[in-house]
Amino acid sequence: MTDVSLTILVEARDDGPAIERLHERTFGPGRYAKTAYRLREQVAHHLELSFTARIGTLLVGSVRLSPVRIGESQALLLGPLTVEPPFRERGVGQALIERALAEARTAGHRLVILVGDEPYYGKCGFKRIPPGRVTMPGPIDPARLLVAELVEGAFDGVSGSILPDGDDAVR
Ligand SMILES: CC(C)(COP(=O)(O)OP(=O)(O)OC[C@H]1O[C@@H](n2cnc3c(N)ncnc32)[C@H](O)[C@@H]1OP(=O)(O)O)[C@@H](O)C(=O)NCCC(=O)NCCS
């Protein structure tokens, strides 16, 4: 990121309404029908592993991580990732992902999954999950189901249903 005024901050509780408006503008009401959204609505995201991007005091982007399980293994679900249209293509999205992954690794997490475009998220280490190895609780395009290992080999032997991990949620 070349814009020196960009800051990435841990999401604060009172950022919620501004982030919700950003999601509404970006994804519209169709977001409620998406499988990843329905998974997320069952569990609170980790506030301390969710970040906002600001240019000056203006909130221009957001990323959240939520606790899930893949079979017996703990993991994090990344998303939504959103950047305000006038501030796109300036590295804000990648900066948000990199910060979230770094903090998750520091906090001892091992795996992050998401539903998204592999050409974009591949730049941050996400790879396609082989078809059939995990199942989401609803329809998704399997080519968009991606995983990043925060610890080498963390995805080895992991399989099963992806479900919200309520016990691990920060509320
Ligand atoms: C996707 C999004 C978060 C990217 O944010 P951003 O701050 O513009 O991204 P960055 O500046 O970090 O990266 C831009 C680069 O990624 C590329 N890119 C952006 N979206 C992409 C996509 N869906 N697939 C592949 N590449 C993509 C751009 O072409 C650009 O490439 P370049 O670096 O070679 O020029 C933003 O476009 C957005 O909010 N989109 C709407 C919401 C959305 O789709 N969220 C993701 C849900 S899976």
The ligand as a Gaussian input file, in Angstrom:
#p B3LYP/6-31G(d) Opt

LIG

0 1
 C      -12.668000      -7.998000      -3.584000
 C      -12.267000      -6.693000      -2.899000
 C      -12.366000      -6.867000      -1.394000
 C      -10.832000      -6.361000      -3.301000
 O      -10.431000      -5.212000      -2.569000
 P       -9.272000      -4.267000      -3.102000
 O       -8.847000      -3.402000      -1.976000
 O       -9.676000      -3.614000      -4.378000
 O       -8.142000      -5.341000      -3.440000
 P       -6.582000      -5.085000      -3.559000
 O       -6.339000      -3.660000      -3.919000
 O       -5.935000      -5.641000      -2.374000
 O       -6.210000      -6.024000      -4.783000
 C       -6.515000      -5.593000      -6.071000
 C       -6.045000      -6.647000      -7.045000
 O       -6.889000      -7.812000      -6.936000
 C       -7.546000      -8.007000      -8.172000
 N       -8.890000      -8.471000      -7.894000
 C       -9.882000      -7.805000      -7.276000
 N      -10.975000      -8.592000      -7.187000
 C      -10.641000      -9.764000      -7.756000
 C      -11.343000     -10.973000      -7.983000
 N      -12.607000     -11.131000      -7.589000
 N      -10.682000     -11.987000      -8.596000
 C       -9.406000     -11.857000      -8.998000
 N       -8.678000     -10.719000      -8.810000
 C       -9.307000      -9.695000      -8.210000
 C       -7.522000      -6.659000      -8.864000
 O       -7.635000      -6.808000     -10.253000
 C       -6.138000      -6.164000      -8.466000
 O       -5.152000      -6.811000      -9.208000
 P       -3.697000      -6.148000      -9.431000
 O       -3.060000      -6.015000      -8.071000
 O       -3.010000      -7.130000     -10.312000
 O       -3.979000      -4.830000     -10.064000
 C      -13.158000      -5.510000      -3.362000
 O      -13.130000      -5.444000      -4.766000
 C      -14.613000      -5.654000      -2.916000
 O      -14.973000      -5.173000      -1.833000
 N      -15.419000      -6.269000      -3.765000
 C      -16.839000      -6.459000      -3.454000
 C      -17.018000      -7.447000      -2.338000
 C      -16.395000      -8.777000      -2.628000
 O      -16.475000      -9.297000      -3.727000
 N      -15.770000      -9.327000      -1.590000
 C      -15.134000     -10.595000      -1.665000
 C      -16.144000     -11.631000      -1.426000
 S      -15.472000     -13.206000      -1.786000

